[in-house]
Amino acid sequence: MKKLNLLSIFFLIAIVASHAQTEGALNGLFSVSATQQVRFAQGNLQYQASTNTWRFAENQYDAIKKDNSNISATYDGWIDLFGWGTSGYDNKYPYMLSIDPTQYGNGTNEIEKTLYDWGLNNAISNGGNKAGLWRTPTLNEWYYIFMRRTNADSLYGIACVNNINGLIVLPDNWTTPESLTFTPGIANNYDDEYKTINEYTLEQWETLENLGALFLPTTGYIYIYESGGIDVYSANTHGYYWSSTSNKEEEAFMLNFGAAVVTADAKFKRNKCSAVRLITDNTTTTTNTTNIDSTPINIYTTNNTLYLENLNSDYQIFTSHGNLIYSGNHPSITLPNGVYIIKTDNAIHKIVL
């Protein structure tokens, strides 16, 4: 039986105005469903094995590309291409290079709402530095951004930004500044260059970024040979960005793009290490606190049954997405694995099952 005294580990969730942002989040709001908006991280996720440190790239257009071939458990540089679900949880380390794609994540199901998700399991040093503030987009969320939100087909286009190829994605309710132009869409064929559609200097890009624009640079992916050797392919021509949604035991869904293609529901072998751009829900921010109840509230779990002791009144349980799933005063409830917010009279707690 695992027992958690929330005096030392829970988080207070402060309900704030919608403009509040997690550290490291971009300004732009992107609809991922009819009722939910998110903000993207300031850059692709990066990891340093020698210090076990996670961070976001300093700039949106930063990508490590060929230097990812140095990936190892002791490498003192940074990598930004990862096998699916290699958050470090359950011995699925970010430098994992198994030839067997079924070894990634939990081997079968989605990593959504589990600690195999990079953002839920790890503190991002320049992204609030607390686990659980970020998460990986789902298949449906990537698809909604590119296919279902209002004016979706006019809100993305390939581009060359500061001499880096990639994909610009514009936030909801976008208006291009009069000093610049934006051409949505892709090139006519794979041989065309990204800059034939959109090309921006660093100064021009900063104008767009300040208004909330997202840029996903081309990244390539790591291919693992049967011999154990690796190589980075398509580093300057294609972008590969994981979702948290699986496809059977060997694959997961992702966003994939090239000069002449954007596919929000592409399928990829889980062992083909790819990029991660995390998101945070536009709902709450978090700060550390202590429980101000006169009697400490204790929570413990046995076989995914959650028990609450010393309650004074009703409590509510929300998913990490902010959806209410229970309201009442029953002292125990069984829940699937995931991240939950528990609201009592005087505090709000976070727990991971």
N, C-alpha and C positions, 0 to 999 in steps of 0.2 A: 504494500500500500504506500502510495506517495502522498505526503502531506505538505501543503504549502501554506506558510504563514504570510498572508498578504501584507502585513505590516512592512515587510522589507522588499517585496517584489512586485506589487501591483502598480499600475499606472493610473493616474487620474486623467480622464479624457475631458478636456475643457471644450464645451460646445461654444463655438465662436462664429463670427460672421464668415460668409463664404470666401472673403478675400484673404483669409489667413492661409499661410503657406508653410509647408514643411521645408526646412533648410534643404537646399539643393534642388528645389522644384522650379520648373519654368513658369512663366506668367500665364501661358495660354491654357484655356479650358477646352477639353475634348470630350464630346459625348461618346460614351461606350454602350449606352442603352437609352431607352426613352426617358429614363428617370435618373441616370447617373452620369456625372462628369468626373474626369480625372485630370491631373497634371502629370507631365512626364518629367523624369529626372534630367538634370542639366547636361548629362553625357552618358556614354555607355558605361556599364559596370566594369570595374577593374579589380584585380586581385594580386597581392604580393605574398607568395608562399613563405618566404623567409621570415616575415613578421606576422603572418596570418592576418593581413589587413585588407579590408574592402574599402573602395572609394569609387566615386563617379569621376569620369574624365573631366578635366578642367574645362574643355570646350566641347560643344556638340559635335564638331567635325573631327575630333581626335579619334584615331583608331590605330591600334598597335600592329595589326596586319602580320607581316612576315616574321616579326620578332616573337610572335606566339609560338614559334617552333622551339623556343627555349623552355617551354613548359616543363616543370618538374616540381618535386616536393621541396626542393631547396633553392630554387631560382630566386635571386634577389631583385630581379626586374619585375615588371608588371605584365599581366596577361589580360585579355578581354574576350577570349573565345573559350566556351565551356561546353562540356557534355551536358545533356539535358538533366536537370534536377541535381546538379553537383554543387549544392549549397554548403557542403561540409557535414550535413546531418547524416547520421546512420552510416558513417564511413564513406560517403559519396563526396570525395574531396574535389575541389575545383581543378586540380591537376590530374584528375582521373583520366586514363587513356586505355580503357578496356576495348578490345576488339568486338566484344559481345554487346550488342545494343540493349539487350534485356537487363543488363546489370545497372542501368542508369535509373535515377529516381527510385521508386519502390518496386520497379520491375513490371508493373501492370498499369496502375491507374493514374489519373491526373495528379499533378503536384499542386494544383490549386488548393488553397487553404491548408496546406501542410508545410512542415519545416523543410521539405525538399525545395521549396521556393526560396530563391536567393534572398529576397527582400524580407520575408517573414522570419528567416532564421538568423539573419546577420545584422549587426550594427554597421551602417555605412558611415565611415569616418567623417565625410563632408556632406552627409545626408541626414542629419539629426542625431547620428551616433547612438541609435537605439534600435534593437531588433523589432520588427513588426510594423515599422512606419511605411514600408514599401512593399510592393508585390509585382509579380510578372503578369502582363496582360493575358487574358484567356483568348482562345480561338475566336469566340463570339465577339469579344471586344475589339480585337484587331479587325475583324470582318465588319463590324458596325462602323468603325471609323472610316473605312475605305469604301463601303458599299451602301450603308443604310442611313447615316445621319443626313440632315438636310444639306443639299448641295454637295454631297460627298465627292462626286466626280470632278468638282471644280476646286477642291481643297487639297489636292496633292499634285506634285509634279517632280520629275527628275531634275537635277540641277548640279552645277559645279560651284561649290562655295569655297572661296579662298584656295582654289586649285585642288579641292577635294571633291570627288564624285559622290553623289548620294541622292537621297529622296527628301524633299521638303513636304511637310504635312502642316497645313494651316489649321488653327483652332476654329471653334464655332464662331459664327457671326463676324467673319473676317472681312476687313476692308483694306485693300492694298494701298499704301501711301502714294500720293500723287507723284512723288519723285522717282518711283520705281514701277516696274511692271512685273507681273507674274503670269506665266503660261502654264496652265494645268495639263497633266497628261504625260505621255511617254514618247520616246522616239519611234520612228517608223520601222527601224530594223536594228538588230543587235550591233551592227557595225557603226552606227551613229554614236557620236560622243555625247556625254551628258550635257555639255555646255551648249549644244545645239538647241536645247529647250529653254534652259535658264542658266545664267552665269552671273555671279555676284562677287564683288570684291569684299574684303573683310569689313570695310566700313558699311557697305550696302547691306551685308548680311546682319550686322549688329543692329541696324534699323529694324529689320524684319524680326529678329530674335527678341528685341525689346517689346515688340507688339505681340509676342507669344508664339512665334513660328517654331516648329520642331524640325530639326535636321537629323536624319539618320545616315551616317556615312557608309560607303561600301566597306565591308569587313573581311570578306572571304570566310573560309571555314577550314578547320583542321581535318585532314583525312588520315586515318590510321591504317597502315598496311598490315597484312597478315604477319609480316616479319617483325612487326613492332615499331617500325619506322613511321615517321609522320611527315606531312607536308602541308603548307597553307596554300589553298587554291582560291582563285578568283578574288584576290584581295582588293584589286582596284576596279573591278567590274561589277560585282554583285554584293548585295547586302543580305545577311541571314540573321533574323531576330526571332528568338524562341517565344512561344506562348507557353502557358502552363497546362495545356490540354494535350492529352495523349492520343495516339492513333494505334490501337492494338498494342502488342508488347514490344515491338522493335522501333516504333516511330513516334514522333510527336509533331504537332502542327506548329507552323511558324509563319512569319511574314518574310517573303523572299522578293527581291526586286533586282532588276537589271535595267539597262538603258531602254529596253523595249518591252518590259514586263513588270507588273506589280501584282503579286499573288498573296492575298491576305490569309489564305487557307492552304498553303503549301505543306507537304508532308516530307519529313526528313528523318533519316536514321538518327537515333538518340546519341550515338557515339561520334557523330560529325559535329565537332565542337563549334559553336556559333555564338553570336553576340546576344547580349541582354540589355534592354532598355526598360528600366523599372518605372512604375507609375504609383501615384498615391491618390487616394480617393478625396474628392473635394467635399469633405464632411467635417473632419475633426483634426485637432492637433493634440500632442501628448506632452505631459510634463510629469516628473516624479513628484510624489507626495507621500504623506502618511495618513493612515485612517484616523479620523477624529472622533469615531465612536468611542464611548467610555469603555465598552467591552470589545476587545479585538474580534474581528470577523475572521474565521478560519475556513479555508477551503481545502478539501482533499478529494482525491479521485481513486476509485477502484474499478477496474475494467470499464473505463469510460463513463462511469456514473459519477456525477459531480455532486458533492455534499457541501452544504453551507451551514455553519454553526453560528449561534449567537445572533441570529437575525432578529430585528425589531419590527419589521414590516415587510410588505411585498418587495420583490426585486424583479428586474427585467434582464433578459439575456438577448444580446444582439450578436449577429455575425460580424466579422471584421469589415464587411461592406456596409454595416449600419442597419441591416434588416432585423427587425424584432422577431424573435422566434419563441419567446416565452415571457409571460408576465404572471406573477403569483407569489405565493409564499411557501410552496412545497420545499422541504429541506433537501430533496435530492432529485436529480434529473439525469437521464442518460443521453449522451451526445456523441456524435461521430467525431473523429479526429479533426482538429481545426483550431482556429484562433477565435476567441469569444470575448465580448465585453459584457461585464456583469455590473448593472447599475443598482446600488442600494440607496438608502436615504441620504447618507452623508459622503458618499464616495462612489467612484466608478473604478472597477477593477478590470484588469486584462489577464486572461489565462490561456495557455496553450495546452491542448490535449493531444 
